[in-house]
Amino acid sequence: MSWWSKFLGGGTLRDWQARATAGGVAWLIGVGALQPGWGIALLLLAPLVVVPLALALLPAPAGRAEATLRRGVAWLQLPAALVLFGAAAANPGIAAALCAVPWFCCTALLALVGGLRLKASQAEWCADVGLLYLAIGGGWLMLSALGARPLDFSTEIVRATATHFHYAGLVLPLLAGRTARTCSSRLSRAAAICIVVGVPLVAAGITLSAFGVRQPELLAAWFLAGASIVLAACQLSVAVRMGGLASLLLSVSGLSLIAGMILAMLYSLGRALGADWLDIPLMLRTHGVINAFGFALPGLLAWNLVCRLRLSEKR
């Protein structure tokens, strides 16, 4: 197998980390050239960097069908993520949506992986459900590229929903599951369950708000934020026991999660009260940036570092 074929098709921890590194370089160049604004920049960061770092943490395939699907994902992930720059550069419409189709196909394959894993075993159920949620994000990303506005949502809300299911949908459950298994406490397990339930509840609450019913959005947002803050506290306790760079990264992730969720609580309260102290553009520059660069990336990097150290020790 050539180096290029192994880079595109390999499924090891190092392979996914290499793709995340390449995606990070591409993100810096592409965002620097296009200057798309924070909303699109944060959304592009997920397929290029966040998702491969998350996939690096998945256990080995449990069967032949899962292994086949994951090989397909390995080949498709980076090219599909790079094509999204075309969607970002084009005006919303058919051409932009076509650029988003490969990434939607990638997320659909990952949803099948998550479904197979849930059927076979519940050991990694948080991450498996996260893979299902990711496909919803892929679908909303395609709608955003098309310029569609389901239920008359604004273009910002459509894009924010896609972003929500890439970060809160995939990364939050995955890190919650990691923390719960490490803590082995009832509190951490309860937080993980509430997070998995809370992610779609927030989406449902936002949907109901389109019909003028705002209370469910507030309750769902506070429910998810409360569970996330509990998770952050458990994550900080895990960080204390880790030591080294992983401990620092996990601490930054936990503290950032608390800050980001406080902002989410304030935003949802403002919407319920009809106040405009936080709007979508400001939330992107604060809540979005904190969750992406403060919570998701450091948290994923911490666990990637832990897994890499464990592999080195086994050798």
C-alpha positions in Angstrom: 0.0 0.0 0.0 1.4 3.4 -1.0 1.8 6.2 1.6 -1.0 8.2 0.0 -3.4 5.2 0.0 -2.6 4.5 3.7 -3.1 8.2 4.5 -6.6 8.2 2.9 -7.7 4.7 3.8 -6.0 3.9 7.1 -8.1 3.7 10.2 -5.6 3.7 13.1 -5.3 6.3 15.7 -2.3 7.8 14.0 -4.1 7.9 10.6 -7.0 9.9 12.0 -4.6 12.2 13.8 -2.7 12.8 10.6 -6.0 13.6 8.8 -6.9 16.1 11.6 -3.5 17.7 11.2 -3.9 18.0 7.4 -7.4 19.3 8.0 -6.2 21.9 10.4 -3.7 23.2 7.9 -6.3 23.3 5.2 -8.7 25.1 7.6 -6.2 27.8 8.3 -5.4 28.4 4.6 -9.0 28.2 3.5 -10.5 30.4 6.2 -7.6 32.9 5.7 -8.3 33.0 2.0 -12.2 33.1 2.1 -12.7 35.1 5.3 -16.2 33.5 5.7 -17.0 34.8 9.2 -17.2 32.9 12.4 -20.3 31.0 11.7 -19.0 29.2 8.6 -15.4 29.0 10.0 -16.6 27.1 13.1 -18.7 24.8 10.9 -15.8 24.0 8.6 -13.6 23.3 11.5 -15.8 20.3 12.6 -15.5 18.2 9.4 -11.8 19.1 8.9 -10.4 18.7 12.4 -13.0 17.9 15.1 -14.6 14.9 13.5 -11.3 13.0 12.7 -10.1 13.6 16.2 -13.3 12.2 17.5 -13.1 9.2 15.2 -9.6 8.5 16.4 -11.1 7.6 19.8 -13.5 5.0 18.5 -12.7 1.4 19.5 -11.7 -1.2 16.9 -14.6 -2.4 14.6 -16.7 -5.0 16.1 -17.5 -6.9 12.9 -16.9 -7.1 9.2 -19.8 -4.8 8.2 -18.6 -2.1 10.6 -15.0 -2.5 9.4 -16.2 -2.0 5.7 -18.2 1.1 6.6 -15.3 2.6 8.5 -12.9 2.0 5.6 -15.4 3.9 3.4 -15.5 6.7 5.9 -11.6 6.8 6.1 -11.4 7.2 2.3 -14.2 9.8 2.2 -13.7 12.0 5.2 -10.9 14.3 4.2 -11.9 14.8 0.5 -15.5 15.4 1.6 -14.4 17.9 4.2 -12.2 19.8 1.7 -15.0 20.0 -0.9 -17.0 22.0 1.7 -14.7 25.0 1.0 -16.6 25.1 -2.4 -19.9 25.3 -0.5 -18.4 28.1 1.6 -17.1 30.0 -1.4 -20.3 29.7 -3.5 -23.6 31.5 -3.0 -26.3 29.3 -1.4 -27.9 27.2 -4.0 -27.6 24.0 -6.0 -23.9 24.3 -6.6 -23.1 24.9 -3.0 -25.4 22.0 -1.9 -23.7 19.6 -4.3 -20.4 20.5 -2.5 -22.0 19.5 0.8 -23.4 16.1 -0.5 -20.1 14.1 0.0 -19.9 15.2 3.6 -23.6 14.3 4.2 -22.8 10.8 2.7 -19.8 10.6 5.1 -22.0 11.4 8.1 -24.6 8.9 6.9 -22.0 6.2 6.8 -21.0 7.1 10.3 -24.6 6.9 11.4 -24.7 3.4 10.1 -21.6 2.6 12.1 -23.2 4.1 15.2 -26.4 2.0 14.6 -24.4 -1.2 14.1 -22.4 -0.5 17.3 -25.5 0.1 19.3 -27.0 -3.1 18.1 -23.9 -5.1 18.9 -22.9 -3.6 22.3 -23.8 -0.7 24.6 -20.2 -0.3 25.9 -19.7 2.9 23.9 -23.3 4.0 23.5 -22.6 7.7 24.1 -20.2 7.8 21.2 -22.5 5.6 19.1 -25.5 8.0 19.6 -23.2 10.9 18.8 -22.5 9.3 15.4 -26.2 9.2 14.8 -26.6 12.9 15.7 -23.7 13.8 13.4 -25.7 12.7 10.4 -28.4 15.2 11.4 -25.7 17.8 11.4 -24.6 16.7 7.9 -28.2 17.0 6.7 -28.6 20.5 8.1 -25.3 21.5 6.6 -26.5 20.6 3.2 -29.8 22.6 3.8 -27.6 25.5 4.9 -25.6 25.3 1.7 -28.7 25.0 -0.4 -30.1 28.2 1.3 -33.2 26.3 2.5 -35.1 27.7 5.5 -37.3 25.0 7.0 -40.1 26.3 9.2 -39.0 29.8 8.0 -35.9 29.6 10.2 -33.3 32.3 9.5 -30.1 31.3 7.6 -28.2 31.8 10.8 -30.4 29.3 12.7 -30.1 26.7 10.0 -26.3 27.0 10.0 -26.2 27.0 13.8 -28.3 23.8 13.9 -25.7 22.1 11.6 -23.0 23.4 13.9 -24.9 22.2 17.0 -25.1 18.6 15.8 -21.4 18.5 14.9 -20.2 19.8 18.3 -22.9 19.2 20.9 -24.2 16.2 18.9 -20.9 14.3 18.5 -18.2 15.7 20.7 -20.3 16.3 23.9 -21.7 12.8 24.1 -18.4 11.2 23.2 -16.5 13.1 25.9 -19.3 12.5 28.3 -19.0 8.8 27.8 -15.2 8.9 28.2 -15.6 10.8 31.4 -18.3 8.6 32.8 -16.3 5.4 32.2 -13.2 7.0 33.8 -15.1 8.4 36.8 -17.3 5.3 37.3 -19.6 7.4 39.4 -23.4 7.7 39.3 -23.2 11.4 38.9 -21.1 11.2 35.7 -23.3 8.5 34.3 -26.4 10.5 35.0 -24.8 13.6 33.3 -23.9 11.5 30.2 -27.5 10.2 29.9 -28.9 13.7 30.3 -26.6 15.1 27.7 -27.6 12.4 25.2 -31.2 13.2 25.8 -30.7 16.9 26.0 -29.1 17.4 22.6 -32.3 16.5 20.6 -34.5 18.3 23.2 -32.7 21.5 22.5 -33.3 21.0 18.7 -37.0 20.2 19.5 -37.3 23.3 21.6 -35.9 25.6 18.9 -38.4 24.0 16.5 -41.3 24.7 18.8 -40.1 28.3 19.1 -40.8 28.7 15.4 -44.4 28.2 16.2 -44.3 30.8 19.0 -43.9 28.2 21.9 -40.7 29.4 23.6 -40.8 27.8 27.1 -39.6 24.3 25.9 -36.5 25.9 24.3 -35.6 27.5 27.6 -36.2 24.3 29.6 -34.3 22.1 27.2 -31.4 24.6 27.0 -31.1 24.8 30.8 -31.5 21.0 31.1 -28.6 20.4 28.7 -26.5 23.2 30.1 -27.0 21.9 33.7 -26.0 18.3 32.6 -23.0 19.7 30.8 -21.8 21.7 33.8 -22.0 18.5 35.9 -20.0 16.8 33.2 -17.4 19.6 33.3 -17.0 19.1 37.1 -16.5 15.4 36.6 -14.1 16.1 33.7 -12.0 18.4 36.0 -11.8 15.6 38.6 -10.5 13.3 35.9 -8.0 15.9 34.8 -6.6 16.1 38.4 -5.8 12.4 38.3 -4.2 12.4 34.8 -1.2 14.7 35.1 0.9 16.1 32.4 -0.3 17.9 29.2 -3.5 15.8 29.0 -4.5 17.1 32.5 -4.0 20.7 31.3 -6.0 20.2 28.1 -8.8 18.4 29.9 -8.9 21.2 32.5 -9.2 23.8 29.8 -11.9 21.8 28.2 -13.9 21.5 31.4 -13.7 25.2 32.4 -14.6 26.2 28.8 -17.6 24.0 28.8 -18.8 25.7 32.0 -18.3 29.2 30.5 -20.0 28.2 27.2 -23.0 26.7 28.9 -23.5 29.7 31.1 -23.7 31.8 27.9 -26.2 29.3 26.4 -28.4 29.6 29.5 -28.3 33.4 29.3 -29.1 33.3 25.6 -32.1 31.0 26.0 -33.4 33.1 28.9 -33.1 36.2 26.8 -35.1 34.6 24.0 -37.8 33.5 26.5 -38.0 37.0 27.9 -37.9 38.8 24.6 -34.6 40.5 25.5 -31.8 41.0 23.0 -28.8 41.0 25.3 -27.2 38.1 23.3 -27.9 37.6 19.6 -26.7 34.9 17.2 -23.6 36.8 15.8 -22.4 37.5 19.4 -23.1 33.9 20.5 -20.9 32.7 17.6 -18.1 34.9 18.7 -18.4 33.9 22.3 -20.3 30.6 22.9 -19.3 29.1 19.6 -15.6 30.0 19.8 -15.4 28.9 23.5 -17.0 25.5 22.7 -14.9 24.8 19.6 -11.5 26.0 20.7 -11.9 25.8 24.5 -14.0 22.7 25.0 -14.0 20.4 21.9 -10.5 20.7 20.6 -8.7 20.5 24.0 -10.9 17.7 25.2 -10.4 15.6 22.1 -6.7 16.3 22.1 -6.4 15.3 25.7 -8.0 11.9 25.1 -6.1 11.4 21.9 -2.9 12.0 23.8 -4.0 9.5 26.5 -4.7 6.9 23.9 -1.4 7.5 22.1 0.5 7.1 25.4 -1.3 3.9 26.2 -0.4 2.5 22.7 3.3 3.5 23.3 3.2 1.7 26.7 1.9 -1.5 25.2 4.8 -1.5 22.7 
